[in-house]
Amino acid sequence: MASRRTFIKNITLAGAGIATAPTFGFHLIKKKPSKKEEIIGHGNYQYRIVRDWAQISSTRNPILNCHEMQMDSKGRLIMMGDHTDNNILIFDKSGKLLDYWGTSYPGGHGLTLFNEGGEDVLFLTDSGWFLDKNGQWVHHNGRVTKTTTDGKVIFDIGHPQTIGIYKAGDHFCPSETAIGPNGDIYVADGYGMDYILQYDSNGKYIRHWGGKQNSNPNYRLDSAHGVAIDYRDKNNPLVVCTSRNEESFKWFTLDGKFVKSLHLPNMQICRPVFDDQNLYAGVCWSQPKVGKTTWKEHTGFVTILEGDKVVSNPGGTPPEYKGGKLQKSYQLKHKPIMHGHDVCVDEDKNLYICQWNANKTPPLKLERV
C-alpha cells in the first residue's frame, strides 16, 4: 500500500510540474489559485482534511455536538449527537444526508452498531448530562437504548439502582457500550460511577468492575469514557476500556479479569476503535507544553496505533519514542482538529471525525493520501 501511494504521489507531483511550467503566448488566462490542501498525520497515515464533507443544512438539521459514528452493513455512516431535532443523522460516503431521527436523547453520546442475525441494530447511550441554553450543565437519568437502524426501540437498560447494583444517589451516566461475541452488552458508566457493567443480550445484569475509587490500580477506571471489544487476536477477544483521566486504555477478559494497560501521555482519549490490527482514538484534550488549559479549550487531535505503538497523530505532533517510551504529544498550533471525540474508518481507510465542543460543526472527513 505504501509503495502504491508513493507511486501515485510521484505521478501527481509530475503532473503538477507540467501544469505549472511557464506558458508563452498572447492569450494567457489567469486562473484563481486553488485552495491550499490541509494534510495532517504522519508516516503512512496522512490525510487530506475535507471540511465540507457533510451536506446538511444547519437550519433543517442542526447540530450541537457530534459524538460518535459507525458504518452499517449497507455502507451508511450513522452519527449520534445531542440535538433533539435529530439525534441520529445518517449519511452516505459522499456526505449526502439520507435520513435522520431521534428527539428523546438530550444527552445523546454513545453509538454502537451490532449485526444481530444478519440485521444491524444500534445501542444508544444518553449520558444524562447536557448543557442548557444558559451554558449550565443539567442532569437527568441516563440510559442505554437498543433500537433498529430506523429508530424503533427494542428495549432500555435503566438505572442500576432498580436492580440493587447502585445505591440511592449514585449517578448512572453511561457514555458507551460494546457488544461481546455472544451478544453480552458492556456499558461504560463513564460520567457516573466509572464502572463497566456487563449484561446479557436481553439486558439482564451479570457483573460489573472498575470504578474510580477502586484501590487496585489495574482495575481503577477514572472517566471510563469508552469501551470496545478487541478482536485482533481472534482466539482471545478482550474488553478494552478507556480510563481517560489516567490517559490510558486497559484490557480485560470478557468476564472482567485485568490483562494489561497502555499509557498514552498527554492524551485524554475517548473510545478505542479497531480496524484490522490498528487502534484509532479521538483525543478530546491534551495540555500545552507550558501552562494548563480547561475542558472548554480546543486542544484535541486523533491518534493511530499499530498494535500498541503510536504511529501517527493527525492534528497533533509526530509521535516520539525515547528508550521505547512514548513521549508527550501536542495539538498543532493552528488547531486543524478541535476535539477528537470519535473516529470511524471506512473500507478505503478514510476517517470520519466527530468533534465535541467544535462550534456546532458536522463531522470532518480525513481522506487518506
C-alpha positions as CSV (number, residue, x, y, z in Angstrom):
1,M,0.0,0.0,0.0
2,A,2.8,2.4,0.9
3,S,4.6,1.9,-2.4
4,R,1.4,2.3,-4.3
5,R,0.6,5.6,-2.5
6,T,4.2,6.8,-3.2
7,F,3.8,6.0,-6.9
8,I,0.5,7.9,-7.0
9,K,2.1,10.9,-5.2
10,N,5.0,10.9,-7.7
11,I,2.7,10.9,-10.7
12,T,0.6,13.7,-9.1
13,L,3.7,15.8,-8.5
14,A,4.9,15.2,-12.0
15,G,1.6,16.3,-13.4
16,A,1.7,19.3,-11.1
17,G,5.1,20.2,-12.6
18,I,3.8,20.1,-16.1
19,A,0.7,22.2,-15.2
20,T,2.9,24.9,-13.6
21,A,5.5,25.1,-16.3
22,P,5.9,28.6,-18.0
23,T,3.4,29.3,-20.8
24,F,4.2,31.8,-23.5
25,G,1.7,33.3,-25.9
26,F,-0.8,36.2,-26.4
27,H,-3.8,34.6,-24.7
28,L,-2.8,33.9,-21.1
29,I,-5.7,33.1,-18.8
30,K,-5.3,34.0,-15.2
31,K,-6.6,31.2,-13.0
32,K,-7.7,31.5,-9.4
33,P,-5.2,30.0,-7.0
34,S,-6.5,26.6,-5.7
35,K,-7.4,26.4,-2.1
36,K,-4.4,25.1,-0.1
37,E,-4.9,21.5,1.0
38,E,-4.6,20.6,4.6
39,I,-2.6,17.5,5.1
40,I,-2.2,16.1,8.6
41,G,-0.8,12.9,10.1
42,H,2.5,11.1,9.9
43,G,4.2,8.2,8.1
44,N,1.9,6.0,6.2
45,Y,-1.1,7.6,7.9
46,Q,-1.5,11.0,6.3
47,Y,-4.8,12.6,5.5
48,R,-6.4,15.4,3.5
49,I,-9.0,17.3,5.5
50,V,-12.4,17.6,3.8
51,R,-14.2,20.2,6.0
52,D,-17.3,20.5,3.9
53,W,-18.0,16.7,3.6
54,A,-21.3,16.7,5.3
55,Q,-24.1,18.1,3.0
56,I,-26.6,19.3,5.6
57,S,-28.5,22.5,6.4
58,S,-27.8,23.9,9.9
59,T,-31.4,25.1,9.9
60,R,-33.1,21.9,9.0
61,N,-30.7,19.6,10.7
62,P,-29.0,21.5,13.5
63,I,-26.0,20.0,15.4
64,L,-24.9,20.8,18.9
65,N,-22.1,18.1,19.3
66,C,-21.1,15.2,17.1
67,H,-20.3,12.4,19.4
68,E,-19.9,9.1,17.7
69,M,-20.3,7.5,14.3
70,Q,-20.3,3.9,12.9
71,M,-20.7,2.4,9.4
72,D,-23.5,-0.1,8.9
73,S,-23.6,-3.2,6.6
74,K,-25.0,-1.0,3.8
75,G,-22.0,1.3,3.9
76,R,-24.0,4.2,5.5
77,L,-22.5,6.3,8.2
78,I,-24.7,6.7,11.2
79,M,-23.9,9.6,13.6
80,M,-25.1,10.2,17.2
81,G,-25.4,13.7,18.5
82,D,-27.2,15.6,21.3
83,H,-29.6,17.9,19.4
84,T,-33.1,16.6,19.9
85,D,-34.3,17.8,16.5
86,N,-32.2,14.9,15.1
87,N,-30.1,12.8,17.5
88,I,-29.3,10.4,14.7
89,L,-28.0,11.6,11.3
90,I,-27.4,9.0,8.5
91,F,-25.0,9.8,5.6
92,D,-23.7,8.1,2.6
93,K,-20.0,8.2,2.0
94,S,-20.2,11.3,-0.2
95,G,-21.7,13.2,2.7
96,K,-25.3,13.3,1.5
97,L,-27.8,13.1,4.3
98,L,-30.0,10.1,3.8
99,D,-32.2,10.1,6.9
100,Y,-32.5,11.5,10.4
101,W,-34.4,10.7,13.5
102,G,-34.4,10.8,17.3
103,T,-35.9,13.5,19.6
104,S,-35.6,12.0,23.0
105,Y,-31.8,11.8,23.8
106,P,-30.8,15.3,25.1
107,G,-27.6,13.7,26.4
108,G,-27.1,11.6,23.2
109,H,-23.5,10.4,23.4
110,G,-22.6,6.8,22.5
111,L,-23.5,4.8,19.4
112,T,-22.6,1.1,18.9
113,L,-23.6,-0.9,15.9
114,F,-24.0,-4.7,16.1
115,N,-25.0,-7.2,13.4
116,E,-27.6,-9.5,15.1
117,G,-28.6,-12.5,12.9
118,G,-27.9,-10.6,9.7
119,E,-29.7,-7.4,10.9
120,D,-28.0,-4.2,12.1
121,V,-29.1,-2.9,15.5
122,L,-28.0,0.1,17.4
123,F,-27.1,0.7,21.1
124,L,-27.5,4.3,22.0
125,T,-26.4,5.9,25.3
126,D,-27.9,9.0,26.7
127,S,-25.3,10.1,29.3
128,G,-27.8,12.1,31.3
129,W,-25.7,15.3,31.0
130,F,-26.3,18.2,28.7
131,L,-25.7,22.0,28.5
132,D,-28.8,24.1,28.8
133,K,-29.4,27.4,26.9
134,N,-27.6,29.3,29.7
135,G,-24.5,27.1,29.3
136,Q,-25.1,25.3,32.6
137,W,-24.8,21.5,33.0
138,V,-28.1,19.8,33.6
139,H,-28.5,16.2,34.7
140,H,-31.3,13.7,34.1
141,N,-31.4,9.9,34.4
142,G,-29.1,8.3,31.8
143,R,-30.0,5.2,29.9
144,V,-29.0,2.7,27.2
145,T,-31.4,2.0,24.4
146,K,-31.3,-0.7,21.8
147,T,-33.0,0.3,18.6
148,T,-33.4,-0.7,14.9
149,T,-31.4,1.5,12.5
150,D,-34.6,3.4,11.8
151,G,-35.3,4.2,15.4
152,K,-37.7,1.6,16.7
153,V,-37.0,1.0,20.4
154,I,-36.3,-2.7,21.2
155,F,-35.5,-2.3,25.0
156,D,-34.0,0.1,27.5
157,I,-31.4,-0.5,30.2
158,G,-32.1,1.9,33.0
159,H,-30.6,3.0,36.3
160,P,-28.7,0.1,38.1
161,Q,-30.4,1.2,41.4
162,T,-33.5,-0.6,40.2
163,I,-31.8,-3.9,40.4
164,G,-29.8,-3.2,43.6
165,I,-26.4,-2.6,41.9
166,Y,-26.2,1.1,42.7
167,K,-27.1,2.9,45.9
168,A,-29.7,5.7,46.1
169,G,-28.0,8.9,44.8
170,D,-25.4,7.1,42.7
171,H,-25.3,8.7,39.3
172,F,-25.7,6.4,36.2
173,C,-24.4,8.4,33.3
174,P,-23.5,5.9,30.5
175,S,-21.2,7.1,27.8
176,E,-20.6,4.0,25.7
177,T,-21.5,0.3,25.0
178,A,-19.7,-2.6,23.4
179,I,-21.3,-5.9,22.3
180,G,-19.4,-9.1,23.0
181,P,-19.2,-12.1,20.7
182,N,-22.1,-13.8,22.4
183,G,-24.2,-10.7,22.4
184,D,-23.4,-9.6,26.0
185,I,-23.7,-5.8,26.5
186,Y,-20.8,-4.0,28.2
187,V,-21.9,-0.5,29.4
188,A,-19.3,2.1,30.4
189,D,-20.7,4.4,33.1
190,G,-18.1,7.0,32.1
191,Y,-19.8,10.1,33.5
192,G,-21.2,8.4,36.6
193,M,-19.6,5.7,38.8
194,D,-16.9,4.7,36.3
195,Y,-17.9,1.0,36.3
196,I,-18.1,-1.3,33.3
197,L,-21.5,-3.1,33.7
198,Q,-22.0,-6.4,31.9
199,Y,-25.5,-7.5,30.9
200,D,-26.6,-10.5,28.7
201,S,-28.2,-9.9,25.3
202,N,-31.6,-9.4,26.9
203,G,-30.4,-6.7,29.3
204,K,-30.1,-9.0,32.4
205,Y,-27.3,-7.9,34.8
206,I,-24.3,-10.3,35.0
207,R,-21.4,-8.4,36.8
208,H,-19.5,-5.1,37.0
209,W,-15.9,-4.0,37.6
210,G,-13.8,-0.9,37.7
211,G,-14.8,2.3,39.5
212,K,-12.9,5.5,40.2
213,Q,-12.4,4.6,43.9
214,N,-11.0,1.1,43.2
215,S,-8.0,0.5,45.4
216,N,-6.4,-1.8,42.8
217,P,-4.8,0.5,40.1
218,N,-5.2,-2.2,37.5
219,Y,-9.0,-2.2,37.9
220,R,-9.3,1.6,38.6
221,L,-11.1,3.5,35.8
222,D,-11.2,7.2,36.0
223,S,-13.6,8.6,33.4
224,A,-14.4,5.2,31.9
225,H,-15.4,7.1,28.7
226,G,-15.2,4.3,26.1
227,V,-15.4,0.5,25.8
228,A,-14.9,-1.8,22.8
229,I,-14.2,-5.4,22.0
230,D,-10.7,-6.1,20.7
231,Y,-10.8,-8.9,18.2
232,R,-7.3,-8.6,16.9
233,D,-6.5,-12.0,18.5
234,K,-9.4,-13.9,17.1
235,N,-9.0,-16.7,19.6
236,N,-8.9,-14.4,22.6
237,P,-11.2,-11.3,22.3
238,L,-10.8,-8.8,25.1
239,V,-12.8,-5.9,26.5
240,V,-10.8,-2.7,26.2
241,C,-11.8,0.3,28.4
242,T,-10.8,3.9,28.4
243,S,-9.6,5.5,31.7
244,R,-9.5,8.9,30.2
245,N,-8.2,10.9,33.2
246,E,-5.4,8.4,33.5
247,E,-4.6,8.8,29.8
248,S,-4.8,5.1,29.4
249,F,-6.5,2.1,27.9
250,K,-7.0,-1.0,30.0
251,W,-7.7,-4.5,28.6
252,F,-9.8,-7.2,30.4
253,T,-11.1,-10.7,29.7
254,L,-14.7,-11.0,28.7
255,D,-15.5,-11.7,32.3
256,G,-13.7,-8.7,33.7
257,K,-10.2,-10.0,34.6
258,F,-7.3,-7.5,34.1
259,V,-4.9,-8.3,31.3
260,K,-2.8,-5.1,30.6
261,S,-2.8,-1.4,30.3
262,L,-1.3,1.2,27.9
263,H,-0.5,4.7,28.9
264,L,-0.6,7.5,26.2
265,P,1.0,10.5,27.9
266,N,-0.8,13.8,27.4
267,M,-3.7,12.2,25.5
268,Q,-7.1,12.2,27.1
269,I,-8.5,9.6,24.8
270,C,-12.1,8.7,24.0
271,R,-13.3,5.3,22.9
272,P,-11.0,2.8,21.1
273,V,-11.9,2.0,17.5
274,F,-10.3,-1.1,15.9
275,D,-9.7,-1.7,12.2
276,D,-7.6,-4.6,11.1
277,Q,-4.6,-4.5,13.5
278,N,-4.9,-0.8,14.1
279,L,-6.4,1.1,17.0
280,Y,-7.7,4.6,16.4
281,A,-9.0,7.1,19.0
282,G,-10.1,10.6,19.3
283,V,-8.0,12.7,21.7
284,C,-10.5,15.1,23.4
285,W,-7.9,17.1,25.3
286,S,-4.2,17.5,25.6
287,Q,-2.2,20.0,27.6
288,P,0.2,22.6,26.1
289,K,4.0,22.4,26.7
290,V,3.7,25.3,29.0
291,G,0.8,26.0,31.4
292,K,-2.6,24.4,31.7
293,T,-5.9,24.6,29.9
294,T,-9.5,23.8,30.8
295,W,-12.1,21.5,29.3
296,K,-13.5,24.4,27.3
297,E,-10.3,24.9,25.3
298,H,-9.9,23.3,21.9
299,T,-6.9,21.0,22.5
300,G,-7.7,17.7,20.7
301,F,-6.4,15.6,17.8
302,V,-6.5,11.9,16.7
303,T,-4.1,9.1,17.5
304,I,-3.4,5.9,15.5
305,L,-1.7,2.8,16.8
306,E,-0.2,-0.2,15.1
307,G,-0.5,-2.8,17.8
308,D,0.4,-0.9,20.9
309,K,2.7,1.6,19.2
310,V,1.5,5.1,18.2
311,V,2.5,5.7,14.6
312,S,0.5,8.9,13.7
313,N,-1.2,11.8,15.4
314,P,-3.4,13.6,12.8
315,G,-3.9,17.1,14.1
316,G,-1.1,16.6,16.6
317,T,2.7,16.5,16.7
318,P,4.6,13.4,15.5
319,P,4.8,10.5,17.9
320,E,8.2,10.2,19.5
321,Y,9.7,7.3,21.5
322,K,12.8,7.5,23.7
323,G,14.1,4.3,25.1
324,G,11.0,2.6,23.9
325,K,8.8,5.0,25.9
326,L,6.2,7.2,24.3
327,Q,6.8,10.9,24.9
328,K,4.1,13.6,25.2
329,S,2.2,14.7,22.0
330,Y,0.7,18.1,21.5
331,Q,-2.0,19.6,19.3
332,L,-0.8,21.6,16.3
333,K,-0.8,25.3,16.8
334,H,-3.3,26.0,14.0
335,K,-5.8,23.5,15.6
336,P,-6.9,21.6,12.5
337,I,-8.9,19.4,14.8
338,M,-10.5,21.0,17.9
339,H,-11.6,17.9,19.9
340,G,-11.2,14.4,18.7
341,H,-14.3,12.6,20.1
342,D,-14.7,9.6,17.8
343,V,-13.2,8.0,14.7
344,C,-15.0,6.0,12.0
345,V,-12.9,4.1,9.4
346,D,-14.3,3.2,6.0
347,E,-13.1,0.4,3.7
348,D,-10.8,2.8,1.9
349,K,-9.2,3.7,5.2
350,N,-10.6,7.2,5.2
351,L,-11.5,8.6,8.6
352,Y,-14.6,10.5,9.7
353,I,-14.0,12.5,12.9
354,C,-16.8,13.5,15.3
355,Q,-15.9,16.6,17.4
356,W,-17.4,17.6,20.6
357,N,-17.4,21.3,21.5
358,A,-16.5,22.3,18.0
359,N,-18.8,25.2,17.3
360,K,-21.7,23.0,16.1
361,T,-19.8,21.7,13.2
362,P,-20.6,18.4,11.4
363,P,-18.1,15.5,11.1
364,L,-14.8,16.0,9.3
365,K,-13.6,13.6,6.6
366,L,-9.9,12.8,6.6
367,E,-9.1,11.4,3.2
368,R,-6.1,9.1,3.2
369,V,-3.3,10.1,0.9
